[in-house]
């Protein structure tokens, strides 16, 4: 896959700051874009924030959400865990 095309950001910290009323999504993006060498587009930034927030409310990590989206019969990881 290689390295990401854009600079990463700490979505959990941004979501927490928004929840506390310390910032807004627009202000958070402006702060991120001002310091990132290769920032995400604003729309992509907000999509990633919403996705992180949605998975966080469910108590699911992004990796677990990808693995658990397959039915058990098609999930090689689940089959390996059952066999162990």
MARZA-107716 format. One record per atom (N, C-alpha, C): residue number from 1; residue in one letter; atom name; x, y, z. Coordinates in steps of 0.05 Angstrom, whole numbers, always signed. Each point is the difference from the previous one (the first is absolute). Layout:
REM residues N
rec pos:NUM code:A site:CA u:X v:Y w:Z $
...
***
This chain:
REM residues 84
rec pos:1 code:X site:N u:+16 v:-24 w:+0 $
rec pos:1 code:X site:CA u:-16 v:+24 w:+0 $
rec pos:1 code:X site:C u:+17 v:+25 w:+0 $
rec pos:2 code:X site:N u:+22 v:+0 w:+13 $
rec pos:2 code:X site:CA u:+17 v:+24 w:+1 $
rec pos:2 code:X site:C u:-9 v:+19 w:+21 $
rec pos:3 code:X site:N u:+11 v:+23 w:+0 $
rec pos:3 code:X site:CA u:-7 v:+20 w:+20 $
rec pos:3 code:X site:C u:-25 v:+15 w:-8 $
rec pos:4 code:X site:N u:-14 v:+12 w:+20 $
rec pos:4 code:X site:CA u:-24 v:+15 w:-7 $
rec pos:4 code:X site:C u:+7 v:+25 w:-17 $
rec pos:5 code:X site:N u:-18 v:+8 w:-17 $
rec pos:5 code:X site:CA u:+5 v:+23 w:-17 $
rec pos:5 code:X site:C u:-2 v:+26 w:+16 $
rec pos:6 code:X site:N u:-15 v:+0 w:+21 $
rec pos:6 code:X site:CA u:-4 v:+24 w:+16 $
rec pos:6 code:X site:C u:+9 v:-5 w:+29 $
rec pos:7 code:X site:N u:+6 v:+22 w:+14 $
rec pos:7 code:X site:CA u:+9 v:-2 w:+27 $
rec pos:7 code:X site:C u:-22 v:-9 w:+19 $
rec pos:8 code:X site:N u:+6 v:-18 w:+18 $
rec pos:8 code:X site:CA u:-21 v:-10 w:+19 $
rec pos:8 code:X site:C u:-7 v:+21 w:+21 $
rec pos:9 code:X site:N u:-22 v:-4 w:+13 $
rec pos:9 code:X site:CA u:-8 v:+17 w:+22 $
rec pos:9 code:X site:C u:-13 v:-17 w:+22 $
rec pos:10 code:X site:N u:+0 v:+10 w:+24 $
rec pos:10 code:X site:CA u:-11 v:-15 w:+23 $
rec pos:10 code:X site:C u:-30 v:+5 w:+2 $
rec pos:11 code:X site:N u:-15 v:-18 w:-13 $
rec pos:11 code:X site:CA u:-29 v:+4 w:+0 $
rec pos:11 code:X site:C u:-12 v:-3 w:+28 $
rec pos:12 code:X site:N u:+10 v:-17 w:+16 $
rec pos:12 code:X site:CA u:-11 v:-4 w:+27 $
rec pos:12 code:X site:C u:+3 v:+26 w:+16 $
rec pos:13 code:X site:N u:+23 v:+13 w:-1 $
rec pos:13 code:X site:CA u:+4 v:+25 w:+15 $
rec pos:13 code:X site:C u:-18 v:+22 w:-11 $
rec pos:14 code:X site:N u:-3 v:+1 w:-26 $
rec pos:14 code:X site:CA u:-17 v:+21 w:-12 $
rec pos:14 code:X site:C u:-29 v:-4 w:+8 $
rec pos:15 code:X site:N u:-10 v:-25 w:-1 $
rec pos:15 code:X site:CA u:-27 v:-7 w:+8 $
rec pos:15 code:X site:C u:-5 v:+8 w:+29 $
rec pos:16 code:X site:N u:+20 v:-6 w:+17 $
rec pos:16 code:X site:CA u:-2 v:+6 w:+29 $
rec pos:16 code:X site:C u:-1 v:+31 w:+4 $
rec pos:17 code:X site:N u:+16 v:+14 w:-15 $
rec pos:17 code:X site:CA u:+0 v:+30 w:+3 $
rec pos:17 code:X site:C u:-26 v:+12 w:-10 $
rec pos:18 code:X site:N u:-11 v:-12 w:-21 $
rec pos:18 code:X site:CA u:-26 v:+10 w:-10 $
rec pos:18 code:X site:C u:-22 v:-6 w:+20 $
rec pos:19 code:X site:N u:+1 v:-24 w:+12 $
rec pos:19 code:X site:CA u:-19 v:-7 w:+21 $
rec pos:19 code:X site:C u:+1 v:+18 w:+24 $
rec pos:20 code:X site:N u:+23 v:+10 w:+7 $
rec pos:20 code:X site:CA u:+3 v:+18 w:+23 $
rec pos:20 code:X site:C u:-6 v:+29 w:-7 $
rec pos:21 code:X site:N u:-5 v:+5 w:-26 $
rec pos:21 code:X site:CA u:-5 v:+27 w:-8 $
rec pos:21 code:X site:C u:+24 v:+17 w:-4 $
rec pos:22 code:X site:N u:+24 v:-12 w:+0 $
rec pos:22 code:X site:CA u:+25 v:+15 w:-3 $
rec pos:22 code:X site:C u:+5 v:+8 w:-29 $
rec pos:23 code:X site:N u:-12 v:-13 w:-19 $
rec pos:23 code:X site:CA u:+4 v:+6 w:-28 $
rec pos:23 code:X site:C u:-24 v:-8 w:-17 $
rec pos:24 code:X site:N u:+1 v:+6 w:-25 $
rec pos:24 code:X site:CA u:-21 v:-9 w:-19 $
rec pos:24 code:X site:C u:+14 v:-16 w:-22 $
rec pos:25 code:X site:N u:-15 v:-15 w:-16 $
rec pos:25 code:X site:CA u:+13 v:-15 w:-22 $
rec pos:25 code:X site:C u:+15 v:+19 w:-19 $
rec pos:26 code:X site:N u:-11 v:+23 w:-5 $
rec pos:26 code:X site:CA u:+14 v:+19 w:-18 $
rec pos:26 code:X site:C u:+26 v:+11 w:+12 $
rec pos:27 code:X site:N u:-1 v:+8 w:+25 $
rec pos:27 code:X site:CA u:+24 v:+10 w:+13 $
rec pos:27 code:X site:C u:+21 v:-22 w:+3 $
rec pos:28 code:X site:N u:-9 v:-24 w:+6 $
rec pos:28 code:X site:CA u:+19 v:-23 w:+2 $
rec pos:28 code:X site:C u:+13 v:-5 w:-27 $
rec pos:29 code:X site:N u:-15 v:+2 w:-22 $
rec pos:29 code:X site:CA u:+12 v:-4 w:-26 $
rec pos:29 code:X site:C u:+20 v:+22 w:-7 $
rec pos:30 code:X site:N u:-8 v:+25 w:+7 $
rec pos:30 code:X site:CA u:+19 v:+22 w:-6 $
rec pos:30 code:X site:C u:+26 v:-3 w:+15 $
rec pos:31 code:X site:N u:-2 v:-8 w:+25 $
rec pos:31 code:X site:CA u:+25 v:-5 w:+16 $
rec pos:31 code:X site:C u:+16 v:-22 w:-12 $
rec pos:32 code:X site:N u:-13 v:-22 w:-8 $
rec pos:32 code:X site:CA u:+14 v:-23 w:-12 $
rec pos:32 code:X site:C u:+13 v:+8 w:-26 $
rec pos:33 code:X site:N u:-15 v:+14 w:-17 $
rec pos:33 code:X site:CA u:+10 v:+7 w:-27 $
rec pos:33 code:X site:C u:+23 v:+20 w:+2 $
rec pos:34 code:X site:N u:+0 v:+17 w:+21 $
rec pos:34 code:X site:CA u:+21 v:+19 w:+3 $
rec pos:34 code:X site:C u:+27 v:-12 w:+7 $
rec pos:35 code:X site:N u:-1 v:-24 w:+12 $
rec pos:35 code:X site:CA u:+25 v:-13 w:+8 $
rec pos:35 code:X site:C u:+7 v:-24 w:-17 $
rec pos:36 code:X site:N u:-18 v:-11 w:-15 $
rec pos:36 code:X site:CA u:+6 v:-24 w:-16 $
rec pos:36 code:X site:C u:+14 v:+7 w:-26 $
rec pos:37 code:X site:N u:+19 v:-16 w:-7 $
rec pos:37 code:X site:CA u:+14 v:+5 w:-26 $
rec pos:37 code:X site:C u:-18 v:-8 w:-23 $
rec pos:38 code:X site:N u:-15 v:-22 w:+4 $
rec pos:38 code:X site:CA u:-19 v:-9 w:-21 $
rec pos:38 code:X site:C u:-27 v:-6 w:+13 $
rec pos:39 code:X site:N u:-16 v:+21 w:+5 $
rec pos:39 code:X site:CA u:-25 v:-4 w:+14 $
rec pos:39 code:X site:C u:-21 v:-14 w:-18 $
rec pos:40 code:X site:N u:-18 v:-14 w:+13 $
rec pos:40 code:X site:CA u:-24 v:-11 w:-13 $
rec pos:40 code:X site:C u:-17 v:+24 w:-9 $
rec pos:41 code:X site:N u:-17 v:-5 w:-20 $
rec pos:41 code:X site:CA u:-20 v:+20 w:-7 $
rec pos:41 code:X site:C u:-20 v:+2 w:+24 $
rec pos:42 code:X site:N u:-12 v:+23 w:+3 $
rec pos:42 code:X site:CA u:-18 v:+4 w:+23 $
rec pos:42 code:X site:C u:-23 v:-20 w:+0 $
rec pos:43 code:X site:N u:-11 v:-7 w:-23 $
rec pos:43 code:X site:CA u:-22 v:-19 w:+0 $
rec pos:43 code:X site:C u:+9 v:-28 w:+8 $
rec pos:44 code:X site:N u:+24 v:-8 w:-8 $
rec pos:44 code:X site:CA u:+11 v:-25 w:+8 $
rec pos:44 code:X site:C u:+6 v:-1 w:+30 $
rec pos:45 code:X site:N u:+11 v:+22 w:+10 $
rec pos:45 code:X site:CA u:+6 v:+3 w:+29 $
rec pos:45 code:X site:C u:-26 v:-4 w:+16 $
rec pos:46 code:X site:N u:-22 v:+12 w:-8 $
rec pos:46 code:X site:CA u:-25 v:-2 w:+15 $
rec pos:46 code:X site:C u:-12 v:-28 w:-3 $
rec pos:47 code:X site:N u:+3 v:-12 w:-23 $
rec pos:47 code:X site:CA u:-9 v:-28 w:-4 $
rec pos:47 code:X site:C u:+15 v:-19 w:+19 $
rec pos:48 code:X site:N u:+26 v:+3 w:+2 $
rec pos:48 code:X site:CA u:+16 v:-16 w:+18 $
rec pos:48 code:X site:C u:-8 v:+5 w:+29 $
rec pos:49 code:X site:N u:-5 v:+25 w:+8 $
rec pos:49 code:X site:CA u:-9 v:+7 w:+27 $
rec pos:49 code:X site:C u:-27 v:-14 w:+6 $
rec pos:50 code:X site:N u:-19 v:+2 w:-18 $
rec pos:50 code:X site:CA u:-26 v:-12 w:+4 $
rec pos:50 code:X site:C u:+3 v:-30 w:+3 $
rec pos:51 code:X site:N u:+16 v:-13 w:-17 $
rec pos:51 code:X site:CA u:+4 v:-28 w:+1 $
rec pos:51 code:X site:C u:+13 v:-9 w:+27 $
rec pos:52 code:X site:N u:+19 v:+15 w:+9 $
rec pos:52 code:X site:CA u:+13 v:-6 w:+25 $
rec pos:52 code:X site:C u:-20 v:+4 w:+23 $
rec pos:53 code:X site:N u:-15 v:+21 w:-1 $
rec pos:53 code:X site:CA u:-20 v:+5 w:+21 $
rec pos:53 code:X site:C u:-21 v:-23 w:+1 $
rec pos:54 code:X site:N u:-9 v:-8 w:-23 $
rec pos:54 code:X site:CA u:-21 v:-21 w:-1 $
rec pos:54 code:X site:C u:+11 v:-26 w:+11 $
rec pos:55 code:X site:N u:+24 v:-8 w:-8 $
rec pos:55 code:X site:CA u:+12 v:-25 w:+10 $
rec pos:55 code:X site:C u:+6 v:+2 w:+30 $
rec pos:56 code:X site:N u:+8 v:+24 w:+9 $
rec pos:56 code:X site:CA u:+6 v:+4 w:+28 $
rec pos:56 code:X site:C u:-25 v:-3 w:+17 $
rec pos:57 code:X site:N u:-23 v:+10 w:-9 $
rec pos:57 code:X site:CA u:-25 v:-3 w:+14 $
rec pos:57 code:X site:C u:-8 v:-29 w:+3 $
rec pos:58 code:X site:N u:+7 v:-16 w:-21 $
rec pos:58 code:X site:CA u:-7 v:-28 w:+1 $
rec pos:58 code:X site:C u:+20 v:-17 w:+16 $
rec pos:59 code:X site:N u:+22 v:+13 w:+8 $
rec pos:59 code:X site:CA u:+21 v:-14 w:+15 $
rec pos:59 code:X site:C u:+15 v:-20 w:-18 $
rec pos:60 code:X site:N u:+3 v:+7 w:-25 $
rec pos:60 code:X site:CA u:+13 v:-18 w:-19 $
rec pos:60 code:X site:C u:+23 v:+15 w:-13 $
rec pos:61 code:X site:N u:+23 v:-14 w:-2 $
rec pos:61 code:X site:CA u:+23 v:+12 w:-14 $
rec pos:61 code:X site:C u:-5 v:-3 w:-30 $
rec pos:62 code:X site:N u:+14 v:+17 w:-15 $
rec pos:62 code:X site:CA u:-3 v:-2 w:-29 $
rec pos:62 code:X site:C u:+8 v:-27 w:-11 $
rec pos:63 code:X site:N u:+21 v:-12 w:+11 $
rec pos:63 code:X site:CA u:+10 v:-26 w:-8 $
rec pos:63 code:X site:C u:-21 v:-21 w:+6 $
rec pos:64 code:X site:N u:-11 v:+0 w:+24 $
rec pos:64 code:X site:CA u:-20 v:-19 w:+8 $
rec pos:64 code:X site:C u:-25 v:+2 w:-18 $
rec pos:65 code:X site:N u:-7 v:+25 w:-7 $
rec pos:65 code:X site:CA u:-24 v:+3 w:-17 $
rec pos:65 code:X site:C u:+5 v:-13 w:-27 $
rec pos:66 code:X site:N u:+24 v:+2 w:-11 $
rec pos:66 code:X site:CA u:+6 v:-12 w:-26 $
rec pos:66 code:X site:C u:-1 v:-30 w:+2 $
rec pos:67 code:X site:N u:+12 v:-11 w:+21 $
rec pos:67 code:X site:CA u:+1 v:-29 w:+4 $
rec pos:67 code:X site:C u:-28 v:-12 w:+5 $
rec pos:68 code:X site:N u:-16 v:+14 w:+16 $
rec pos:68 code:X site:CA u:-26 v:-11 w:+8 $
rec pos:68 code:X site:C u:-21 v:+5 w:-21 $
rec pos:69 code:X site:N u:+6 v:+14 w:-22 $
rec pos:69 code:X site:CA u:-20 v:+5 w:-20 $
rec pos:69 code:X site:C u:-4 v:-25 w:-18 $
rec pos:70 code:X site:N u:+17 v:-20 w:+2 $
rec pos:70 code:X site:CA u:-3 v:-24 w:-15 $
rec pos:70 code:X site:C u:-16 v:-20 w:+16 $
rec pos:71 code:X site:N u:-17 v:-16 w:-13 $
rec pos:71 code:X site:CA u:-13 v:-22 w:+14 $
rec pos:71 code:X site:C u:+21 v:-20 w:+9 $
rec pos:72 code:X site:N u:-4 v:-14 w:+22 $
rec pos:72 code:X site:CA u:+20 v:-19 w:+11 $
rec pos:72 code:X site:C u:+9 v:-20 w:-20 $
rec pos:73 code:X site:N u:-18 v:-9 w:-18 $
rec pos:73 code:X site:CA u:+9 v:-20 w:-19 $
rec pos:73 code:X site:C u:+20 v:+11 w:-20 $
rec pos:74 code:X site:N u:+0 v:+26 w:-5 $
rec pos:74 code:X site:CA u:+18 v:+12 w:-19 $
rec pos:74 code:X site:C u:+24 v:+14 w:+14 $
rec pos:75 code:X site:N u:+0 v:+0 w:+26 $
rec pos:75 code:X site:CA u:+20 v:+15 w:+15 $
rec pos:75 code:X site:C u:+23 v:-19 w:+8 $
rec pos:76 code:X site:N u:+23 v:+1 w:-14 $
rec pos:76 code:X site:CA u:+22 v:-18 w:+7 $
rec pos:76 code:X site:C u:+11 v:+4 w:+28 $
rec pos:77 code:X site:N u:-1 v:+25 w:+10 $
rec pos:77 code:X site:CA u:+10 v:+6 w:+27 $
rec pos:77 code:X site:C u:-18 v:-14 w:+21 $
rec pos:78 code:X site:N u:-26 v:+2 w:-4 $
rec pos:78 code:X site:CA u:-19 v:-13 w:+19 $
rec pos:78 code:X site:C u:+4 v:-30 w:+0 $
rec pos:79 code:X site:N u:+4 v:-11 w:-24 $
rec pos:79 code:X site:CA u:+4 v:-29 w:-2 $
rec pos:79 code:X site:C u:+26 v:-8 w:+15 $
rec pos:80 code:X site:N u:+21 v:+15 w:-2 $
rec pos:80 code:X site:CA u:+25 v:-5 w:+14 $
rec pos:80 code:X site:C u:-4 v:+2 w:+30 $
rec pos:81 code:X site:N u:-15 v:+20 w:+9 $
rec pos:81 code:X site:CA u:-5 v:+4 w:+29 $
rec pos:81 code:X site:C u:-16 v:-23 w:+11 $
rec pos:82 code:X site:N u:-19 v:-11 w:-15 $
rec pos:82 code:X site:CA u:-16 v:-22 w:+9 $
rec pos:82 code:X site:C u:+17 v:-26 w:+2 $
rec pos:83 code:X site:N u:+19 v:-3 w:-19 $
rec pos:83 code:X site:CA u:+17 v:-24 w:+0 $
rec pos:83 code:X site:C u:+20 v:+0 w:+22 $
rec pos:84 code:X site:N u:+7 v:+24 w:+10 $
rec pos:84 code:X site:CA u:+21 v:+2 w:+21 $
rec pos:84 code:X site:C u:-10 v:-8 w:+27 $
***
